[in-house]
């Protein structure tokens, strides 16, 4: 019969946790990071500590038995270890880290962090980039930094939930060349990423449409129709509707609207219509409705308790609505 020893609590765990929180809290958010002497750290690895113990045994044996070759081997290995420490630190020193544009994600899906590593010197080998976790060991992405160039690195981070989250702490490290020392640096990017509520699957049917002035369900005008107005470009517009002179002048993509043209039926995505239950299932249904209406190019507005987001003919209307849903006050919402 096998017996397992009980797991004794670590009395120093709270002290370590508080010290780690205090140390990491001193790191200020910056738009980019340049690794220098002041923000690089280096310590021996377990292999390095064992190597140092071996050197001590060799030195004691050489002194005890007066072995000249033992002295030579000991100091040769010790010199190699010192050179290794210098090379390990120099592998990271001078690198610059930049964070690319952040794309929104949905809750439960990883956020993609596109980073660029600028190397002003020779090729650097054995570099790892990772998201610094709250607990456990990080899982780095290993790469080599090209000489006098830029190296793209992509990381994945799973946000705790929906909301507007700051980008987590990033860690860069190396054990090159012999693994005797580990050098690392930490960077807190000055950026935030949107995490929208996860949509309901399968997507529920849209609520009934509500007629509004200027909204109807007539088909798109024919090419021969007369035009009497200008509106922002929408997917599905033909090329002859685009006002190319205005595009060339202002860079804004707009289309001509036919006289008497009407838009698809207007939708009100109402909190009360999202079904009973807690906030998260309702937010999931509203998010699914937003995505479906956007895919059908159907105008929609959002109505939440105490706030309303009316329809706007803007490419950012979808994201504006999803951001309101992401920040809806509930546990784990906006930050």
C-alpha positions in Angstrom: 0.0 0.0 0.0 1.4 3.4 -1.0 1.3 6.3 1.3 1.6 10.0 0.3 3.0 12.6 2.6 0.7 15.6 3.4 1.6 18.8 1.6 2.8 21.3 4.2 2.0 24.9 3.6 5.0 27.2 2.7 5.3 29.8 5.5 7.3 32.1 3.2 4.8 32.0 0.3 3.0 35.2 1.4 6.3 37.0 1.9 7.5 36.0 -1.6 4.1 37.0 -3.1 4.2 40.5 -1.5 7.8 41.1 -2.4 7.1 40.0 -6.0 4.1 42.3 -6.2 6.1 45.2 -4.9 9.0 44.6 -7.3 6.8 44.2 -10.3 4.8 47.3 -9.3 7.9 49.4 -9.6 8.0 48.7 -13.4 6.4 51.6 -15.2 4.5 51.2 -18.5 6.5 52.4 -21.5 5.7 52.5 -25.3 9.0 50.7 -26.0 11.8 49.0 -24.2 15.6 49.2 -24.7 17.5 46.6 -22.7 20.5 48.1 -20.9 22.5 47.6 -17.7 19.9 49.1 -15.5 17.0 46.8 -16.6 18.9 43.5 -17.2 19.4 40.9 -14.5 21.6 37.8 -14.5 21.9 34.9 -12.1 23.5 31.4 -12.3 21.3 28.5 -13.4 21.2 25.2 -11.6 23.7 23.9 -14.1 25.9 26.9 -13.3 25.7 26.3 -9.5 26.7 22.7 -10.1 29.5 23.8 -12.3 30.7 26.2 -9.6 30.6 23.4 -7.0 32.6 21.2 -9.4 35.3 23.9 -9.7 35.5 24.1 -5.9 36.1 20.4 -5.7 38.8 20.6 -8.4 40.5 23.5 -6.7 40.5 21.7 -3.3 41.9 18.5 -4.9 44.6 20.4 -6.7 45.7 22.2 -3.5 45.6 19.0 -1.5 47.6 16.9 -4.0 49.6 19.8 -5.5 48.5 19.1 -9.1 49.7 21.7 -11.5 47.5 20.3 -14.3 44.6 20.5 -11.8 45.3 24.1 -11.2 45.4 24.8 -15.0 42.1 22.9 -15.6 40.4 24.7 -12.7 41.3 28.2 -13.8 40.7 27.4 -17.4 37.2 26.3 -16.7 36.6 29.3 -14.3 37.8 31.7 -17.1 35.4 30.0 -19.5 32.5 30.5 -17.0 33.3 34.2 -16.7 33.4 34.6 -20.5 30.1 32.8 -20.6 28.6 35.2 -18.1 29.7 38.1 -20.2 28.3 36.6 -23.4 25.0 35.8 -21.8 24.5 39.3 -20.6 25.7 40.8 -24.0 23.1 38.6 -25.9 20.3 40.8 -24.6 22.1 44.1 -24.0 21.1 46.7 -26.7 18.0 45.0 -28.0 14.9 47.1 -28.5 11.3 45.8 -28.1 8.3 47.3 -29.9 4.6 46.3 -29.7 2.6 46.3 -32.9 -1.1 47.2 -33.3 -3.5 45.2 -31.1 -6.5 43.6 -32.5 -9.6 43.0 -30.4 -10.5 39.5 -29.3 -13.4 37.7 -27.8 -13.5 36.3 -24.3 -12.0 32.8 -24.2 -9.9 33.4 -27.3 -6.2 34.3 -27.0 -5.1 37.9 -27.7 -2.3 38.1 -30.3 0.7 40.2 -29.3 2.8 41.1 -32.3 6.2 42.3 -31.2 9.3 43.5 -33.1 12.8 43.0 -31.8 15.4 45.5 -33.2 19.0 44.3 -33.0 21.6 46.9 -33.6 24.6 44.5 -33.4 25.6 41.0 -34.5 23.3 38.0 -34.6 21.9 37.0 -31.2 21.1 33.4 -30.5 18.8 31.6 -28.1 16.4 34.4 -27.0 13.1 33.7 -25.5 10.0 36.0 -25.2 7.1 35.2 -23.0 4.1 36.6 -21.1 5.0 36.8 -17.4 2.4 34.7 -15.6 1.0 35.4 -12.2 2.0 31.9 -11.1 4.1 29.1 -12.6 6.9 29.3 -15.1 6.5 31.2 -18.4 6.4 29.4 -21.7 8.7 31.4 -23.9 8.9 31.6 -27.7 12.5 31.0 -28.7 14.1 32.8 -31.7 17.4 34.2 -33.0 17.6 38.0 -33.6 19.0 38.8 -37.0 22.1 41.0 -37.2 21.4 44.7 -37.9 17.7 43.9 -38.5 14.3 43.4 -37.1 12.8 40.1 -35.9 9.0 39.6 -35.6 7.8 37.6 -32.6 4.1 36.6 -32.0 2.9 35.8 -28.5 -0.6 34.6 -27.4 -2.2 35.8 -24.1 -5.5 34.7 -22.7 -7.2 37.6 -20.9 -9.0 36.9 -17.6 -12.3 38.0 -19.2 -14.1 40.7 -21.2 -13.0 44.3 -20.7 -10.3 46.8 -21.7 -7.2 45.1 -20.4 -3.6 46.5 -20.1 -1.1 44.4 -21.9 0.5 42.0 -19.4 4.1 42.1 -18.3 6.5 40.6 -21.0 9.7 38.7 -20.2 12.8 38.3 -22.4 15.5 35.9 -21.4 18.5 33.9 -22.6 20.8 31.1 -21.4 23.2 31.4 -24.4 25.9 30.1 -24.8 26.5 27.3 -22.2 23.4 27.5 -20.0 25.5 28.4 -16.9 23.8 31.8 -16.4 20.3 33.1 -17.1 19.9 36.8 -18.1 16.4 38.3 -18.3 14.6 41.6 -18.6 11.0 42.7 -18.0 8.8 45.1 -20.0 5.4 46.5 -19.2 4.0 47.9 -22.5 2.0 51.1 -22.4 -1.0 49.7 -24.3 -4.5 48.2 -23.7 -6.5 45.7 -25.7 -10.2 45.2 -26.0 -11.7 41.8 -25.2 -15.3 41.6 -26.2 -17.9 39.2 -24.7 -17.9 35.7 -26.2 -20.8 35.4 -28.7 -23.5 32.8 -28.1 -23.1 29.7 -30.2 -25.0 28.8 -32.2 -26.1 32.3 -33.1 -29.7 33.0 -32.2 -32.1 34.6 -34.7 -32.2 38.4 -34.8 -35.1 40.2 -33.0 -37.9 41.7 -35.1 -37.0 44.8 -37.1 -38.4 48.2 -36.3 -39.2 50.7 -39.0 -37.8 54.1 -38.8 -37.8 57.1 -41.1 -35.5 56.5 -44.0 -35.4 52.7 -43.3 -37.2 50.1 -45.3 -36.5 47.0 -47.1 -36.3 48.0 -50.8 -33.6 46.6 -53.0 -30.5 48.6 -54.0 -30.9 51.1 -56.8 -30.0 50.2 -60.4 -26.9 51.6 -62.0 -29.1 54.0 -64.0 -30.7 55.5 -60.9 -30.3 59.1 -60.0 -28.1 60.1 -57.1 -28.9 63.0 -54.8 -26.6 62.5 -51.7 -23.3 61.2 -50.4 -22.9 58.7 -47.5 -20.0 56.6 -46.1 -19.1 53.6 -48.2 -20.7 50.3 -47.3 -19.8 46.8 -48.3 -21.7 45.9 -51.4 -21.6 49.3 -53.0 -20.6 49.2 -56.7 -17.5 51.0 -57.9 -19.5 53.5 -60.0 -21.2 54.8 -56.7 -17.8 55.7 -55.2 -17.0 59.5 -55.3 -13.4 59.1 -56.4 -12.7 62.9 -56.4 -13.5 63.1 -52.7 -11.5 60.0 -52.1 -8.5 61.5 -53.8 -8.9 64.8 -51.9 -9.6 63.6 -48.4 -8.9 59.9 -48.4 -12.4 59.2 -47.1 -14.2 56.4 -49.0 -17.8 57.6 -49.7 -20.6 56.6 -52.1 -23.4 58.3 -53.9 -26.8 57.5 -52.6 -29.7 57.1 -55.1 -32.7 59.4 -54.8 -35.4 57.7 -52.8 -33.2 54.8 -51.8 -34.0 53.2 -48.5 -31.9 51.2 -46.2 -32.5 47.7 -44.8 -34.8 47.4 -41.8 -33.4 48.9 -38.6 -32.8 46.8 -35.5 -32.9 47.6 -31.9 -30.8 45.2 -29.9 -32.5 45.5 -26.5 -31.2 44.2 -23.2 -34.7 43.2 -22.3 -35.1 41.1 -25.5 -31.9 39.1 -24.7 -33.7 36.7 -22.5 -33.8 36.1 -18.8 -30.8 35.2 -16.7 -27.6 36.8 -15.5 -25.7 39.4 -17.3 -23.1 37.2 -19.1 -25.7 35.1 -21.1 -27.4 38.3 -22.2 -24.2 39.9 -23.2 -23.3 36.8 -25.2 -26.6 36.9 -27.1 -26.3 40.7 -27.8 -22.8 40.1 -29.1 -24.0 37.4 -31.4 -26.8 39.7 -32.7 -24.2 42.4 -33.3 -22.0 40.1 -35.4 -25.0 38.8 -37.4 -26.4 42.2 -38.1 -23.0 43.4 -39.2 -22.5 40.5 -41.5 -25.9 41.2 -43.1 -25.1 44.9 -43.4 -28.3 45.7 -41.4 -28.4 49.0 -39.3 -28.7 48.3 -35.6 -28.7 50.2 -32.4 -28.1 49.0 -28.8 -30.2 49.7 -25.8 -28.8 48.8 -22.4 -30.3 49.8 -19.0 -29.4 53.4 -18.5 -27.5 53.9 -21.8 -28.2 53.8 -25.6 -25.9 53.5 -28.6 -27.8 54.7 -31.7 -27.0 53.6 -35.2 -24.2 55.5 -36.9 -23.0 55.0 -40.5 -19.4 54.6 -39.5 -16.9 51.7 -39.9 -16.3 51.9 -36.1 -20.0 51.5 -35.1 -19.6 47.7 -34.6 -16.6 48.1 -32.3 -18.3 51.0 -30.4 -21.2 48.7 -29.6 -19.0 45.8 -28.7 -16.9 48.0 -26.4 -20.0 49.1 -24.5 -20.9 45.4 -24.0 -17.3 44.6 -22.9 -17.5 47.4 -20.3 -20.9 46.6 -19.0 -20.6 46.7 -15.2 -20.3 43.2 -13.9 -17.7 40.9 -12.3 -14.7 40.8 -14.5 -15.8 43.6 -16.8 -13.9 46.7 -17.9 -10.7 47.7 -16.4 
